Structures are given as C-alpha cells and as structure tokens.
Amino acid sequence: MNIGGSGAAATMGAAYGSGTLSNKRIALFICAVAIFLGSLSGGEVVKTIGSGIVPTSILKTDVVVIVLAAATISLFAANVLGIPLSTSEITVGAVVGAGIAYQSLYVGKLLWIVSFWLITPLAAFSLAFFISKWLKGKTLKQNKWIGFLLIIAGFFEAFSAGMNNVANAVGPLVGAGLLSVKYGIIFGGLFVALGAVLLGSRVLETNGKKITTFSQLEGCIISGIGATLVIVSSLFGLPVPLTQITTSAIIGIGTTKNGFSIWQKQIVIQVLKVWVVSPIFALAVSYSLIKLLLHSDIYTAIAIVSVCFATLGTISLKKTITEERRSFHEHGGGI
C-alpha cells in the first residue's frame, strides 16, 4: 500500500499537474486500475528481488518480515512528507541490509542494478530536456486529442509502475517460498492499487504541481519517457526507480523553461536528499533489526540506528533553518 502511495505521483502526476485530470480522486483511480493490470506482467522483476540479490537460503520468514518492515517504515515516512520516493531503492536497500548481516550478497548483480538507478533518471532528464528544447519556439496547436493522449500516456506509465514496483513488496515473500510468483503479483497488485487510492494524494500534489508547471504536450513527454524506460527495464527483470525517472523528466522540462535555477527550489533539493538517504536508511534499519532481534547484538543495532536518526535529524534541521531564513527575508528582515 505504501508503494502505491509513493508511486501514484510518478504515474498520473503529469496528467494532474497539467490540468487534464483536475479531479485528484479520478486520477488516482485510473492509476490504481493500470497498476493492477501492470502487476500481472511483472514476474521477471519478482524473480530478481526474490533471488537475484541475496541467496534464497537466507530469506527465512523472520528475515523477510524484517526486510519488509524496514522498507515499510522508510516508505511511510516519505509518504507523510509527500516526497516521491523510489520503492525499488528502498526494497533493494532493505534486502542488501539482510545480505550484509549474513555476509552473503551477489555484489555483481547489485552493482548492475545500481548502475541503472543512475542511467535511467539521467536518460529521462536528457530526453525530456532535449525534446522540450526542440519543441521550444515551435507553434503547436493544443487540442482535445492532446489531453486524451496524455491520459493514455499516464495510464501506461501507471501500468509500468505495476509491472516493476509490485515486485518490491512480494519479491522477498516469493524468495522465501511463502508465495508463488502467480499469487504474489495478484495480491501485491491489489494492495499496491489500493495504496495509490488511499495514500497517493500528497505525493501526487508534489510531482504534479510543486516542482514546475507544464503543458499537456509536455505531460505526454514526461509520461511517455517514464513508461518506455520502466517497461523496457521490467522486461529484463531490472527494478528501476520509476519516481526518480519521472521526476527527472519533470526537472528536465523545468530546466529548459526556467534554466538551472529550478535546481535551487527547496522541493527539488529535498527530493534529491531523500533519494540519496532513503536506500541507505532502509539498509541500516534492516541490518540493525536483524542484529537486534535475530543475533541479539544490541550494541551494533543501537549504534547503526543512532547514526541513521542523527543523519535524518541533520537534514531536518537544515530544512528548518532554510525555511526560517526564507521567511525572515520575505518579511523584510523583521517579524
């Protein structure tokens, strides 16, 4: 459900932000339907999460519970903040934490996956930037078909989310033998879709309206790029960061229109920080819980958790100071 809440903005954010779908609930409902249908084609990514990062021998029931708990805690925190977060990074980070705890990790496969965490957002940004640059200055007639095309593009982007992201929830369960791939994608798809409807409102608002404004045609570019990159990655069983891909495309278009000053916007800075910290945080939580609950190593667990919360506290403090400074200047240096 948290995956649905986090992924909703990355799929229908363009249609909502451009005004094509002004009703937030309708946007989230369309997103939910497409996610469920996409989940039925996500078997290859399920296999990667379930057995491609760590040996299935360490994915016992208690370890899987801890992995999913670590991912859930991280995703829930991001949803409360309204930050579009990559569920793939969170889940892979939690699985890697378990692998480190048991000193058993497929490093080569992990590095291959992480490389695509960098390649796909960069590709999304570059494609959006250059396509938007090419269209800039050209007179293009906007008509009702552009809006319809945008909704279709958003639907396929949501489809790609189901195809790629449902595996993040059920992959560890399949790896532990608690669910088959078939039933995993069905039940996972249902609850991810439900999460999009119930938890996706704030993240949809962030991606749709808080980063930059864009037209319906630009929305088609954003959703089209996101859907294409994620569907292709899913066919090869690669868990990729859909939210990063879509947000990078949005920033690419914003850079064309407003220059690189968009990178100084507080919401963009906050998103970038959370992207960097979140997989490390999920890894640390997973590792610490295994050390505490399964290995009875309380001192290591306390040390790791303390470092994590100190890091999060520092980021939160910097954000508060920045907001206070902005408020101070907006009021002319007075109260």
Secondary structure, 3 states (H helix, E strand, C coil): CHHHHHHHHHHHHHHHHCCCCCCHHHHHHHHHHHHHHHHCCCHHHHHHHHHCCCCHHHCCHHHHHHHHHHHHHHHHHHHHHCCCCCHHHHHHHHHHHHHHHCCCCCHHHHHHHHHHHHHHHHHHHHHHHHHHHHHCCCCCCCCHHHHHHHHHHHHHHHHHHHHHHHHHHHHHHHHCCCCCHHHHHHHHHHHHHHHHHHHCHHHHHHHHHHCCCCCHHHHHHHHHHHHHHHHHHHHCCCCCCHHHHHHHHHHHHHHHHHHHHHHHCHHHHHHHHHHHHHHHHHHHHHHHHHHHHHCCCHHHHHHHHHHHHHHHHHHHHHHHHHHHHHHHHHCCCCC
